[in-house]
Structure formats: C-alpha cells, structure tokens
Amino acid sequence: MYGATTVEYRLDPHDNWRIDFEDIASKMDENVRLLVLINPNNPTGNVATPAEIDSLLAIAKEYPQCTIISDEIYDGLDFTGHMSSTASHSNSVPVITLNGVSKVYFAPGWRIGYMAWHDPENRLELVRDGVERLLRSRLCASTPAQHGYLAGLLDEHGWLEGHRSLVKERLDYCIKRIGEIDGLECEVPGGAFYMFVRITDQRVASDKQWVLDLLHRHHVLVVHGSGFSPEYGSGHFRMVCLPPIEILSEAFDRIEQFLGD
C-alpha cells in the first residue's frame, strides 16, 4: 500500500537451507526497514543457531532504521536443541516476535496470535503507537480462545514432548521414503513439520505442473516450491509430515508410481 517492495534473501539448498549472510549483506541499504527471519523455517524446516541469530543482528545493527521481524510460531517443534528466540539476543536492534496457537498447539481455527515487541532503545515508539491504534479499531479474538491460550502458556508442557516425538517419528519416516525414491532428494529439517523436497528428475520442466499432474493423476496434494519463491524455490515441492504413517506410506507409494509413469 505504501510502495514497499519485498527483496528475497537466499538459503543454501545444499546445506540444510542455512541462511546466506553474504547474500543478505549485499542486499542491505538505508532503505531497508524490516529484515524477516522465519525460525524454525517454513517451508524448509531450517532452525537458525544462536550464532546465526547473532550474525543477523550484527547486520541489522549497521542500519539504525531496520527492525527484525522474527516469526517463531513453530518454536515448540525444534528437533535440534538450539532453537533460540531472536529478541533474547538483542541489546539494541528492535525485534518484533510473532507467535500464536495454530502450529504447536494445533488450534488453527482459534485465530489467536500475538506480537511481542523488544525495543531496548525505544526506536519504535511512534510505530508502536500506530500499531496499537490499529489494534483498537479491530475486533479482538474471542474471550474463550484467549483464556485457552493463556492456559497453554502457563500450564505444564509435558504433553509437548510426546507431541514433538510423534512429529519427529513421522518426519524420519518421510525422509527415509524420500531417500528411497529415484527422482527426489531432501535436506533433513531441523524443526517444524515440513519437508522442502528437491525434484531431481530431469524430465520435469515445471514444479507447478508436476504438482498439478500428481494431484490430478494420483490424488496426492503437495505445494509447488516456486509458489514460495520463483527464484529459490523452483524445482521443489513442500509437503507436511503430520498424517499417520499409514497415510504417508500410501502417499509415497503414489508419488513413486507417478515418477515411474
């Protein structure tokens, strides 16, 4: 609405989709207002290390008008053990953290999310005032849903380990099946519940057409990678590992048959 443009930065597709800091640094200038980190990442499942978060903050620190937006809605689904909130690392750079209930708490219909503002030097005083004015002009989330999320935040989290283990079991199964199918390969995700699968079949000219053909011929639905980024996502598709293993098994059987057609 205000003439801003989105500039994509690169993740390394051959190193677990790690952040390419040289690429970010080369694209930064005084016009950049927001530097966005999705951690754990959607669609790749990469989890930034604390050292990588510090590197990102060091880049942003060179540009006083730059704020980091850190989307951490998959924070409870970390399999690496090094998930760390960006705001906890910052002594000066403003960080707006995004989170909610739809992923870790399996409550996507509740429409509950939040922004947590960390602004050590009070750079965003006017921006925050504007956002609060916008928030007061809209209807809030329902009261029962707010109390439900409060309970989720404050009550014990023992259930989460079982939930995380179940997702990891299904993720491991998916990675095993992908490795056994000629024409596909995938970097192992560190978090979330996605796989960003590379289509290595040289006959495939368009990942979008490949996804549509798979859907129409074998009724398996995945998302084409170029829909996330025409430059960096092309030649991939994203799938989730949430279904029971028997359903995942059937889906992979159909994908394997499709690649053999």
C-alpha positions as CSV (number, residue, x, y, z in Angstrom):
1,M,0.0,0.0,0.0
2,Y,2.9,2.4,0.7
3,G,5.2,1.4,-2.2
4,A,7.4,-1.0,-0.3
5,T,8.9,-4.0,-2.2
6,T,10.0,-7.4,-1.0
7,V,13.6,-8.4,-1.5
8,E,14.2,-12.2,-1.1
9,Y,17.5,-13.4,0.5
10,R,19.0,-16.8,-0.2
11,L,19.0,-20.0,1.9
12,D,21.6,-22.6,0.9
13,P,19.7,-25.6,-0.6
14,H,22.7,-27.9,-0.2
15,D,23.5,-27.1,3.5
16,N,20.2,-27.7,5.3
17,W,18.9,-24.4,3.9
18,R,21.1,-22.3,6.1
19,I,20.9,-18.5,5.9
20,D,23.3,-17.0,3.3
21,F,24.6,-14.0,5.3
22,E,26.7,-12.7,2.4
23,D,23.6,-12.5,0.3
24,I,21.7,-10.6,3.0
25,A,24.6,-8.2,3.5
26,S,24.8,-7.5,-0.2
27,K,21.1,-6.5,-0.4
28,M,21.0,-4.3,2.7
29,D,20.9,-0.5,2.4
30,E,19.5,2.5,4.2
31,N,16.0,1.9,2.7
32,V,15.6,-1.5,4.4
33,R,13.0,-1.2,7.2
34,L,12.3,-4.8,8.0
35,L,14.5,-7.9,8.0
36,V,12.4,-11.0,8.3
37,L,13.5,-14.3,9.9
38,I,11.2,-17.3,10.0
39,N,12.6,-19.6,12.7
40,P,12.0,-22.6,12.5
41,N,11.6,-22.0,8.8
42,N,8.6,-22.6,6.6
43,P,8.9,-24.3,4.1
44,T,12.4,-25.7,4.7
45,G,12.4,-26.7,8.4
46,N,15.8,-25.0,9.0
47,V,16.4,-23.8,12.6
48,A,18.9,-20.9,13.0
49,T,21.6,-21.4,15.5
50,P,22.3,-18.8,18.2
51,A,25.5,-17.8,16.4
52,E,23.5,-17.3,13.2
53,I,21.0,-15.1,15.0
54,D,23.9,-13.0,16.3
55,S,25.2,-12.7,12.8
56,L,21.8,-11.5,11.6
57,L,21.6,-8.9,14.4
58,A,25.1,-7.7,13.6
59,I,24.0,-7.0,10.0
60,A,20.8,-5.2,11.1
61,K,22.7,-3.1,13.7
62,E,24.5,-1.4,10.8
63,Y,21.2,0.1,9.7
64,P,19.5,2.1,12.6
65,Q,16.2,2.2,10.8
66,C,16.0,-1.6,10.4
67,T,13.8,-3.7,12.6
68,I,13.8,-7.5,12.7
69,I,10.6,-9.4,12.4
70,S,11.1,-12.9,13.9
71,D,8.3,-15.4,13.1
72,E,8.7,-18.1,15.7
73,I,5.3,-19.8,15.5
74,Y,7.0,-23.3,15.2
75,D,9.3,-22.7,18.2
76,G,8.0,-25.8,20.1
77,L,8.7,-28.1,17.2
78,D,12.5,-27.9,17.3
79,F,14.5,-31.1,16.9
80,T,18.0,-29.6,17.0
81,G,18.1,-28.4,20.6
82,H,19.4,-25.0,19.6
83,M,16.2,-23.0,19.0
84,S,16.6,-19.6,20.5
85,S,14.4,-16.5,20.4
86,T,15.9,-13.7,18.4
87,A,14.8,-11.0,20.9
88,S,16.8,-12.6,23.7
89,H,20.0,-11.9,21.7
90,S,19.4,-8.2,21.0
91,N,20.7,-5.4,23.1
92,S,19.9,-2.6,20.6
93,V,18.2,-3.8,17.4
94,P,14.4,-3.7,17.7
95,V,12.8,-7.2,17.3
96,I,9.1,-7.9,16.8
97,T,8.4,-11.6,17.6
98,L,5.4,-13.2,16.0
99,N,3.7,-16.3,17.6
100,G,0.4,-18.0,18.1
101,V,-1.5,-21.2,18.7
102,S,-2.1,-22.6,15.2
103,K,1.0,-24.8,14.9
104,V,2.5,-26.0,18.1
105,Y,-0.9,-26.1,19.9
106,F,-2.9,-27.4,16.9
107,A,-5.5,-24.7,17.1
108,P,-5.6,-23.0,13.7
109,G,-9.3,-22.1,13.9
110,W,-8.9,-20.1,17.1
111,R,-7.4,-17.1,15.3
112,I,-5.0,-16.4,18.2
113,G,-1.7,-14.8,17.6
114,Y,0.5,-12.1,19.1
115,M,3.3,-9.7,18.5
116,A,6.0,-9.3,21.3
117,W,7.9,-6.0,20.9
118,H,11.5,-5.9,22.1
119,D,12.9,-2.4,21.6
120,P,15.8,-1.7,24.0
121,E,16.4,1.8,22.7
122,N,12.8,2.8,22.2
123,R,13.3,3.4,18.5
124,L,9.8,2.2,17.6
125,E,7.8,4.5,20.0
126,L,5.7,6.1,17.2
127,V,5.4,2.9,15.2
128,R,4.1,1.0,18.2
129,D,1.6,3.8,18.9
130,G,0.3,3.5,15.4
131,V,0.0,-0.3,15.6
132,E,-1.9,0.0,18.9
133,R,-4.3,2.4,17.3
134,L,-4.9,-0.1,14.5
135,L,-5.5,-2.9,17.0
136,R,-8.1,-0.8,18.9
137,S,-10.0,-0.4,15.7
138,R,-10.5,-4.1,15.1
139,L,-12.5,-6.8,17.0
140,C,-10.2,-8.9,19.2
141,A,-10.0,-12.7,19.4
142,S,-12.8,-14.3,21.3
143,T,-12.5,-14.4,25.1
144,P,-12.7,-18.2,25.4
145,A,-9.9,-18.6,22.9
146,Q,-7.7,-16.1,24.8
147,H,-8.2,-18.0,28.1
148,G,-7.4,-21.2,26.3
149,Y,-4.1,-19.9,25.0
150,L,-3.3,-18.4,28.4
151,A,-3.7,-21.9,29.9
152,G,-1.5,-23.3,27.2
153,L,1.2,-20.8,28.0
154,L,1.1,-21.1,31.8
155,D,0.2,-24.8,32.4
156,E,2.8,-27.6,32.3
157,H,4.2,-28.5,28.9
158,G,4.9,-32.2,29.4
159,W,2.4,-33.0,26.6
160,L,4.6,-31.2,24.2
161,E,7.5,-33.7,24.3
162,G,5.1,-36.5,23.3
163,H,3.7,-34.4,20.5
164,R,7.2,-33.4,19.3
165,S,8.3,-37.1,19.4
166,L,5.3,-38.1,17.3
167,V,6.0,-35.4,14.7
168,K,9.7,-36.4,14.6
169,E,8.8,-40.1,14.1
170,R,6.7,-39.2,11.1
171,L,9.3,-36.8,9.8
172,D,12.0,-39.5,10.0
173,Y,9.7,-41.9,8.1
174,C,9.2,-39.3,5.3
175,I,13.0,-38.6,5.0
176,K,13.6,-42.4,4.7
177,R,10.9,-42.8,2.0
178,I,12.2,-39.8,0.0
179,G,15.7,-41.2,0.1
180,E,14.4,-44.5,-1.4
181,I,12.6,-42.8,-4.4
182,D,14.6,-42.1,-7.5
183,G,14.0,-38.6,-8.6
184,L,13.6,-37.0,-5.2
185,E,16.0,-35.7,-2.5
186,C,15.6,-33.6,0.6
187,E,17.7,-31.8,3.2
188,V,16.8,-33.0,6.7
189,P,14.7,-30.4,8.5
190,G,15.7,-29.2,12.0
191,G,12.2,-28.1,13.0
192,A,8.6,-27.5,12.1
193,F,6.7,-30.2,10.2
194,Y,7.7,-29.5,6.6
195,M,10.0,-31.0,4.0
196,F,11.1,-29.0,1.0
197,V,11.8,-31.7,-1.4
198,R,14.0,-31.3,-4.5
199,I,12.8,-32.8,-7.7
200,T,15.9,-34.3,-9.4
201,D,14.0,-36.0,-12.3
202,Q,15.5,-34.2,-15.3
203,R,12.2,-34.7,-17.3
204,V,10.5,-32.2,-15.0
205,A,10.4,-28.7,-16.6
206,S,7.9,-27.0,-14.1
207,D,7.5,-27.8,-10.5
208,K,4.0,-26.3,-10.6
209,Q,2.9,-28.5,-13.5
210,W,4.4,-31.5,-11.7
211,V,2.4,-30.8,-8.6
212,L,-0.8,-30.4,-10.6
213,D,-0.2,-33.6,-12.5
214,L,0.5,-35.5,-9.3
215,L,-2.8,-34.2,-7.9
216,H,-4.9,-35.0,-10.9
217,R,-3.4,-38.4,-11.7
218,H,-2.8,-39.8,-8.2
219,H,-4.7,-37.5,-5.9
220,V,-1.7,-36.5,-3.7
221,L,-1.6,-32.8,-2.7
222,V,1.7,-31.0,-2.2
223,V,2.7,-27.4,-2.7
224,H,4.9,-26.3,-5.6
225,G,8.2,-24.7,-4.5
226,S,8.1,-21.8,-7.0
227,G,5.0,-20.6,-5.2
228,F,7.2,-19.7,-2.2
229,S,9.9,-18.2,-4.4
230,P,10.2,-18.3,-8.2
231,E,14.0,-17.9,-7.9
232,Y,14.9,-20.0,-4.8
233,G,12.0,-22.5,-4.6
234,S,11.8,-23.6,-8.2
235,G,12.3,-27.3,-8.8
236,H,11.0,-28.2,-5.3
237,F,7.7,-29.0,-3.5
238,R,6.7,-28.7,0.1
239,M,4.9,-31.5,2.0
240,V,3.9,-32.0,5.6
241,C,4.7,-35.0,7.9
242,L,1.6,-34.7,10.1
243,P,-0.6,-37.5,8.8
244,P,-0.4,-41.0,10.3
245,I,2.4,-43.2,8.8
246,E,-0.1,-45.4,7.0
247,I,-1.4,-42.4,5.1
248,L,2.1,-41.1,4.4
249,S,3.0,-44.6,3.2
250,E,0.1,-44.5,0.7
251,A,1.1,-41.0,-0.4
252,F,4.7,-42.0,-1.1
253,D,3.6,-45.2,-2.9
254,R,1.6,-43.0,-5.2
255,I,4.4,-40.4,-5.7
256,E,6.8,-43.3,-6.6
257,Q,4.3,-44.6,-9.1
258,F,3.8,-41.2,-10.5
259,L,7.6,-40.7,-11.0
260,G,7.7,-44.1,-12.7
261,D,4.9,-43.3,-15.2
